[in-house]
Amino acid sequence: MENTVSYPSDQGTPLSRLMKSLGPGIMMAAAAVGGSHLVASTKAGAIYGWQLAVLILLVNLFKYPFFRAGIQYTMGTGECLVHGYARLGRFYLWVFMILTVVSSVINTAALTLFSASLLGYFIPFDLSGTILSVIVVVTCLVILLAGHYKALDTMSKMIMTVLTIATLMAVIIAFGHPAETVSQAPAPSPWTLAAIGFLVVTMGWMPAPIEISSITSVWLKNQCQRQAVTPKSALFDFNVGYIGTAILAIVFLALGALLLNGTGVELSKSGIGFTHQLVGMYAATIGEWSRYLIAIVAFFCIFGSTITVIDGYSRVIAESHHLIKQQQRSEAEKKQNHIVWMLIVSACALGILFFAKSALIPMLNFAMIMAFITTPFFALLNYILVTKTPLPEQLAVGPKLKYLSIAGLIYLFGFLGVFIWWKLFL
């Protein structure tokens, strides 16, 4: 296995090449900024005020080395993380593929329903949720099939730019016009046994399930085949996307703390209901003109996650399937396999929405808990790959990153132990 990879040369100034290289990290951010931010972060602020801000930052910090591993491994070997899992053993690859298939269908179904619900804000006539869901999925597939990686790359940059600007505007306005509280009683403490379920969801999907690192790795490998990418530019892109998701998580927490915390409003238990509730509360607090501003923010947030999840999960599943079959395939055959898996994932997601819509929330809760449980193990696998694989000095795990990785593993496995104890004995 080679330790360095050379990719096609590119022209332009160093700055222009660096900006052009932005892609996989931004797409990762678009995939991450969905339910974990719009729902979990905002609910954290709505229920607990600012108390969970430190936990959210810690989750992002301690998961950082394991998401970064996808960039290090791919730039150092020319392979994606899925190949690394295959090198560790077929058992790891099978487990990874099965979990990824389950997550892809459930997450796509949930995000599609989410997007469809928000899309209804902008359509002047009534359409059923089923029809809106079909519109969302078909739109995603048309964009992906028409432009493939380039379309997704461009779309992600546009979505993240609009989302960031609109969200920052919303928070600035909220700071100037916070909601009126009906009680001076302090917010409930999140550091109780009763709050463990909420903390698990926040931990598992903040900023995203660890398997997203393999998706970022596949996107990076695809980008490297199309343009010049250096370790410096790849890490810059990753850091921009990852740090951006951490900042947006705090921004959404601020929205919940400023607009909903202490208002006495009973929060909806469903993500879709809560999103509509947030939009309504924002309009009531700031003014009716702001309803569409926050609705646009929410829609771009969830639609961006939907389109990147369909593409990313399908790429990773197709790559896993190819490695399990151990067959040599041309680039055309790999592309066709990717398209087939996009259609399969989309069809299964729509099937859930058509025939088992009532089971979606339990399935989504299952996916969140599975993400939380598997996170420490995938984190450990990623750590093993980047520490055992010979990598160039610029990509190798240095002492600081090693200490952070060990601290992160202790943190993640420690929380998993608390969760298991809570489930079994309380």
Stockholm file with secondary structure:
# STOCKHOLM 1.0

chainA/1-426         MENTVSYPSDQGTPLSRLMKSLGPGIMMAAAAVGGSHLVASTKAGAIYGWQLAVLILLVNLFKYPFFRAGIQYTMGTGECLVHGYARLGRFYLWVFMILTVVSSVINTAALTLFSASLLGYFIPFDLSGTILSVIVVVTCLVILLAGHYKALDTMSKMIMTVLTIATLMAVIIAFGHPAETVSQAPAPSPWTLAAIGFLVVTMGWMPAPIEISSITSVWLKNQCQRQAVTPKSALFDFNVGYIGTAILAIVFLALGALLLNGTGVELSKSGIGFTHQLVGMYAATIGEWSRYLIAIVAFFCIFGSTITVIDGYSRVIAESHHLIKQQQRSEAEKKQNHIVWMLIVSACALGILFFAKSALIPMLNFAMIMAFITTPFFALLNYILVTKTPLPEQLAVGPKLKYLSIAGLIYLFGFLGVFIWWKLFL
#=GR chainA/1-426 SS CCSCCCCCCCCSCHHHHHHHTCCHHHHHHHHHSSIIIIIIIHHHHHHHTTTTHHHHHHHHHHHHHHHHHHHHHHHHHSSCHHHHHHHHCHHHHHHHHHHHHHHHHHHHHHHHHHHHHHHGGGCSSCCCHHHHHHHHHHHHHHHHHHHHHHHHHHHHHHHHHHHHHHHHHHHHHHHHSCCCCSCCSCCCCSSSGGGHHHHHHHHHTSSCCTTHHHHHHHHHHHHHTTSCCCHHHHHHHHHHHHHHHHHHHHHHHHHHHHHTTTSCCCCCSSHHHHHHHHHHHHHHHHCGGGHHHHHHHHHHHHHHHHHHHHHHHHHHHHHHHHHHHTCCCCHHHHHHHHHHHHHHHHHHHHHHHHHCGGGHHHHHHHHHHHHHHHHHHHHHHHHHHHHHSCCCTTTSCCHHHHHHHHHHHHHHHHHHHHHHHHHHHC
#=GC SS_cons         CCSCCCCCCCCSCHHHHHHHTCCHHHHHHHHHSSIIIIIIIHHHHHHHTTTTHHHHHHHHHHHHHHHHHHHHHHHHHSSCHHHHHHHHCHHHHHHHHHHHHHHHHHHHHHHHHHHHHHHGGGCSSCCCHHHHHHHHHHHHHHHHHHHHHHHHHHHHHHHHHHHHHHHHHHHHHHHHSCCCCSCCSCCCCSSSGGGHHHHHHHHHTSSCCTTHHHHHHHHHHHHHTTSCCCHHHHHHHHHHHHHHHHHHHHHHHHHHHHHTTTSCCCCCSSHHHHHHHHHHHHHHHHCGGGHHHHHHHHHHHHHHHHHHHHHHHHHHHHHHHHHHHTCCCCHHHHHHHHHHHHHHHHHHHHHHHHHCGGGHHHHHHHHHHHHHHHHHHHHHHHHHHHHHSCCCTTTSCCHHHHHHHHHHHHHHHHHHHHHHHHHHHC
//
